[in-house]
Amino acid sequence: MFRKILAVDDSDVILNLHKMTFKRYPDVELVTAKNGVEALKKLQEVEGIDVVLLDINMPIMDGITFLEIVRREKDKYGNIPIVIISTEGEEESVLEALRKGATGYIKKPFRQRELYDLLEKIETKLKQSKLRK
């Protein structure tokens, strides 16, 4: 499991759900932000973020704008996996997020097992790609 996760959502209910989801993994540190601006600040201040869980619809800066900024800053943020977790489940929204650099997409409401499985797949792919280099 990833060690440091940044969860970005304007809903306290969802952020608390993320806290409960990862509570069973004592080695996982969950960092939270309520919008894209806060999330960018956390990326700058908190070292070692391994993955971002990102909502699309948020005030101040939405998830797609955050995604675009992070993907433009490859030297600064590397290729941190970004998983969209949103109520936006229309195919067009999903494809836009994936085109702009999202690593995966889960529609709200989601099950914990669904999130764990996706994160495990992403982590496995990252390890395999590092082994090939």
C-alpha positions as CSV (number, residue, x, y, z in Angstrom):
1,M,0.0,0.0,0.0
2,F,1.2,3.5,-0.7
3,R,2.7,5.2,2.4
4,K,1.6,8.8,2.0
5,I,-1.8,9.6,0.4
6,L,-3.2,13.1,-0.4
7,A,-7.0,13.1,-0.4
8,V,-8.6,16.2,-1.9
9,D,-12.3,16.7,-1.5
10,D,-14.5,19.6,-0.3
11,S,-16.7,17.2,1.6
12,D,-15.9,16.5,5.2
13,V,-18.0,13.3,4.9
14,I,-15.7,12.0,2.1
15,L,-12.5,13.0,3.9
16,N,-13.7,11.2,7.0
17,L,-14.5,8.2,4.9
18,H,-10.9,8.2,3.5
19,K,-9.6,8.5,7.1
20,M,-11.7,5.4,8.1
21,T,-10.7,3.6,4.9
22,F,-6.9,3.9,5.6
23,K,-7.1,3.6,9.4
24,R,-6.6,-0.2,9.1
25,Y,-3.2,0.5,7.5
26,P,-1.0,2.0,10.3
27,D,1.9,2.6,7.9
28,V,-0.3,4.9,5.7
29,E,-0.3,8.6,6.4
30,L,-3.3,10.5,5.0
31,V,-2.9,14.1,4.2
32,T,-6.1,16.1,3.3
33,A,-7.0,19.2,1.4
34,K,-10.4,20.7,0.6
35,N,-9.7,22.1,-2.9
36,G,-7.0,22.2,-5.6
37,V,-5.2,25.3,-4.2
38,E,-4.8,23.6,-0.8
39,A,-3.7,20.4,-2.5
40,L,-1.0,22.2,-4.4
41,K,0.2,23.7,-1.2
42,K,0.3,20.3,0.5
43,L,2.3,18.9,-2.5
44,Q,4.9,21.6,-2.0
45,E,5.0,21.3,1.8
46,V,4.6,17.6,2.5
47,E,7.5,15.4,1.2
48,G,6.9,12.0,-0.2
49,I,3.3,12.0,-1.3
50,D,2.8,8.8,-3.2
51,V,-0.7,9.1,-4.7
52,V,-3.5,11.7,-4.9
53,L,-7.2,10.9,-4.5
54,L,-9.0,13.8,-6.2
55,D,-12.5,15.0,-6.4
56,I,-13.5,17.0,-9.6
57,N,-16.1,19.5,-8.3
58,M,-14.6,21.7,-5.6
59,P,-14.6,25.4,-4.9
60,I,-11.6,27.7,-5.5
61,M,-9.8,25.2,-7.8
62,D,-11.5,22.2,-9.3
63,G,-9.9,18.8,-9.7
64,I,-9.3,19.1,-13.5
65,T,-7.4,22.3,-13.1
66,F,-5.3,20.8,-10.3
67,L,-4.6,17.8,-12.5
68,E,-3.5,20.0,-15.4
69,I,-1.1,22.0,-13.2
70,V,0.4,18.9,-11.6
71,R,0.9,17.1,-14.9
72,R,2.6,20.3,-16.4
73,E,5.1,20.2,-13.4
74,K,6.6,16.8,-14.0
75,D,10.0,17.9,-12.8
76,K,8.5,19.1,-9.6
77,Y,5.9,16.4,-8.8
78,G,7.2,13.5,-10.9
79,N,4.6,11.1,-12.1
80,I,2.5,10.9,-8.9
81,P,-0.5,8.7,-9.6
82,I,-3.8,10.7,-9.4
83,V,-7.0,8.8,-8.9
84,I,-10.2,10.8,-9.6
85,I,-13.0,10.0,-7.1
86,S,-16.1,11.9,-8.2
87,T,-19.8,11.8,-8.7
88,E,-19.0,12.8,-12.3
89,G,-19.5,9.4,-13.9
90,E,-20.4,10.4,-17.4
91,E,-18.1,8.9,-20.0
92,E,-17.0,12.3,-21.2
93,S,-15.9,13.4,-17.8
94,V,-14.0,10.2,-17.2
95,L,-12.3,10.4,-20.6
96,E,-11.3,14.1,-20.1
97,A,-9.7,13.3,-16.7
98,L,-7.8,10.3,-18.2
99,R,-6.7,12.4,-21.2
100,K,-5.4,15.1,-18.8
101,G,-3.3,12.6,-16.9
102,A,-5.5,10.9,-14.3
103,T,-4.2,7.4,-13.5
104,G,-7.6,6.0,-12.6
105,Y,-11.2,6.9,-11.9
106,I,-13.8,5.7,-9.4
107,K,-17.3,6.9,-9.2
108,K,-18.9,8.0,-5.9
109,P,-20.3,6.4,-4.0
110,F,-17.5,3.8,-3.9
111,R,-16.7,0.8,-1.9
112,Q,-13.4,0.6,0.1
113,R,-12.5,-2.7,-1.6
114,E,-12.8,-0.9,-5.0
115,L,-10.4,1.8,-3.9
116,Y,-7.9,-0.7,-2.4
117,D,-8.0,-2.8,-5.6
118,L,-7.3,0.1,-7.8
119,L,-4.5,1.4,-5.6
120,E,-2.9,-2.1,-5.6
121,K,-3.1,-2.3,-9.4
122,I,-1.5,1.2,-9.7
123,E,1.2,0.3,-7.2
124,T,2.0,-3.0,-9.0
125,K,2.3,-1.2,-12.4
126,L,4.6,1.3,-10.9
127,K,6.8,-1.4,-9.4
128,Q,6.9,-3.3,-12.7
129,S,7.8,-0.2,-14.7
130,K,10.7,0.6,-12.3
131,L,12.0,-2.9,-12.6
132,R,12.1,-2.5,-16.4
133,K,14.2,0.6,-16.3
